């Protein structure tokens, strides 16, 4: 009898230890649940959006689904590591992350860079393809969080409080423009603007820089015919339905065909080689066609809940460094979601912005999971 009791106690010990560990962490369970739900939605939609195309072009309808499953496992592993890692260690290596991002972006301009669509935005290391932009977003957030949490007494000044983050962001943007990746540079500027606004930067400096930035952006658009084509496609997509406006028009057709309840999961027609990048940047159009207004609304509800909990984590922090880091991390996901929806709905010029959690791709999914892991880390009551 004593032996049986001892065996029972030893079997229950690991379970009680696990429960005690998670009880002590007291992280944001809603944030975790919504993130996992979004990952599951992404896996389902990648399977639905890529099956026909993969079957016809690669002879295997499950190839992108299997790859996405591997990406998700890598992302979940990174999420778990980020949850348990010491935040102090992450913050201490801020300039290492920043330098690494610059070197990473610089590699795209070397033989390691891969030319695709007239730009060098990817690097290949053996069988692995990575997009340095995604990791530059993280590095910039950690740098800005460090800067604004340590320079609050001088944040209103021009030379100390305004110029350093602008210069650092400008270096990253300059490397992106050399690829060229105009949309990626705009994304980083968006992160800088949000964190500078919350960080207390002078509104005069912010307003002036926004006007100057818009002017430079307009000049860059006019300097390249393909950028001007994208702008024209955005303004008059149906007039260029067979050329530069093709993707936007097909995306709008998909949303229109979905109506209230959708055509049914897997029954969409636009993914039948009509809509380019159906499993990637335009995956929300497939979701809209197959699940309809109700399905898109449910997605908005889940994503909105995730973002609400993410911003709540930032607001709940008493440490300035944690607060700014959480704000930047959730801003990466929020900006990505807003820009992706703006493109697929035709309210922003076409740009390859993946939908966080949902679009096919390893780099974006990995960085999204890292953001979630760090947010869960910061949400813990016990400081690390």
Long-range contacts (C-beta under 8 A, 24 or more apart in sequence): 24-382, 25-380, 25-381, 25-382, 26-380, 26-381, 26-382, 27-83, 27-376, 27-377, 27-379, 27-380, 28-309, 28-312, 28-313, 28-375, 28-376, 28-379, 30-305, 30-309, 31-306, 31-309, 31-310, 31-313, 31-372, 31-375, 31-376, 31-379, 32-372, 32-376, 34-302, 34-303, 34-305, 34-306, 34-309, 35-79, 35-306, 35-357, 35-369, 35-372, 37-302, 38-302, 38-303, 38-306, 38-356, 38-357, 38-358, 39-72, 39-75, 39-76, 39-357, 41-299, 41-302, 41-357, 41-358, 42-68, 42-72, 42-357, 42-358, 42-359, 42-365, 43-68, 43-69, 43-72, 44-265, 45-279, 45-283, 45-286, 45-287, 45-358, 46-279, 46-283, 46-358, 46-359, 46-360, 48-265, 48-266, 48-268, 48-271, 48-286, 48-290, 49-268, 49-271, 49-278, 49-279, 49-283, 49-286, 49-360, 50-271, 50-278, 50-279, 50-360, 51-266, 52-271, 52-272, 52-273, 53-271, 53-273, 53-278, 53-279, 56-273, 64-279, 64-360, 67-360, 67-362, 68-360, 68-365, 70-362, 71-361, 71-362, 71-365, 71-366, 72-365, 74-362, 74-366, 75-365, 75-366, 75-368, 75-369, 75-370, 76-369, 78-366, 78-369, 78-370, 78-373, 79-369, 79-370, 79-372, 79-373, 79-376, 80-373, 81-373, 82-369, 82-370, 82-372, 82-373, 82-374, 82-376, 82-377, 83-373, 83-376, 83-377, 84-377, 85-377, 85-384, 86-384, 87-322, 87-325, 87-374, 87-377, 87-378, 87-383, 87-384, 88-384, 90-142, 90-374, 91-142, 91-145, 91-146, 91-321, 91-325, 94-142, 94-143, 94-145, 94-146, 95-143, 97-138, 97-139, 97-142, 97-143, 98-139, 98-140, 98-142, 98-143, 98-168, 100-135, 100-139, 101-132, 101-135, 101-136, 101-138, 101-139, 101-140, 101-172, 102-171, 102-172, 102-175, 104-130, 104-132, 104-135, 104-136, 105-132, 105-133, 105-136, 105-172, 105-175, 105-176, 105-179, 106-175, 107-132, 108-132, 108-175, 108-179, 109-175, 109-178, 109-179, 113-179, 118-226, 119-179, 119-180, 119-181, 120-179, 121-179, 121-181, 121-184, 128-362, 129-362, 129-363, 130-362, 130-363, 131-361, 131-363, 131-364, 133-176, 133-181, 133-184, 133-187, 133-363, 134-363, 134-364, 134-366, 134-367, 135-363, 135-367, 136-172, 136-176, 136-184, 136-188, 137-187, 137-188, 137-191, 137-332, 137-367, 138-329, 138-332, 138-367, 138-370, 138-371, 139-172, 140-168, 140-169, 140-172, 140-188, 140-191, 140-192, 140-328, 141-191, 141-195, 141-325, 141-328, 141-329, 141-331, 141-332, 142-325, 142-328, 143-168, 144-191, 144-192, 144-195, 144-196, 144-199, 144-324, 144-328, 145-195, 145-321, 145-324, 145-325, 145-327, 145-328, 146-321, 147-199, 148-195, 148-196, 148-198, 148-199, 148-200, 148-320, 148-324, 149-319, 149-320, 149-321, 149-323, 149-324, 150-321, 152-199, 152-200, 152-320, 155-199, 155-200, 155-201, 156-200, 156-201, 156-202, 158-202, 158-205, 161-201, 161-202, 162-196, 162-201, 162-202, 162-205, 165-192, 165-195, 165-196, 166-192, 166-209, 177-220, 180-224, 182-217, 182-220, 182-221, 182-224, 182-227, 182-351, 183-351, 183-352, 183-353, 186-217, 186-351, 187-335, 187-336, 187-339, 187-353, 189-213, 190-331, 190-335, 191-328, 191-331, 191-332, 191-335, 194-327, 194-328, 194-331, 194-335, 195-324, 195-327, 195-328, 195-331, 198-324, 198-327, 199-324, 230-349, 230-350, 230-351, 231-349, 233-349, 233-350, 234-346, 234-348, 234-349, 234-350, 237-346, 244-350, 246-276, 247-275, 247-276, 247-277, 247-282, 247-350, 248-343, 248-344, 248-346, 248-350, 250-274, 250-275, 250-276, 250-282, 250-285, 251-275, 251-282, 251-285, 251-344, 251-345, 251-346, 252-345, 252-346, 254-285, 254-286, 254-288, 254-289, 255-285, 255-288, 255-289, 255-296, 255-344, 255-345, 257-289, 258-288, 258-289, 258-290, 258-291, 258-292, 258-293, 258-295, 258-296, 259-292, 259-293, 260-292, 260-293, 260-294, 261-291, 261-292, 261-293, 261-294, 261-295, 262-288, 262-289, 262-290, 262-291, 262-292, 262-294, 262-295, 263-289, 263-290, 263-292, 264-290, 265-290, 265-291, 266-290, 277-352, 279-359, 279-360, 280-352, 280-354, 280-359, 280-360, 280-361, 281-340, 281-343, 281-344, 281-352, 281-353, 281-354, 281-355, 281-359, 282-344, 283-355, 283-358, 283-359, 283-360, 284-340, 284-341, 284-344, 284-355, 284-358, 285-344, 287-358, 303-337, 303-357, 306-333, 307-333, 307-334, 307-337, 310-334, 310-375, 313-375, 313-378, 313-379, 314-378, 316-379, 317-378, 319-383, 322-378, 325-374, 325-378, 326-374, 326-375, 326-378, 326-379, 329-371, 329-374, 329-375, 330-371, 330-375, 332-356, 332-367, 332-368, 332-371, 333-368, 333-371, 336-364, 336-368
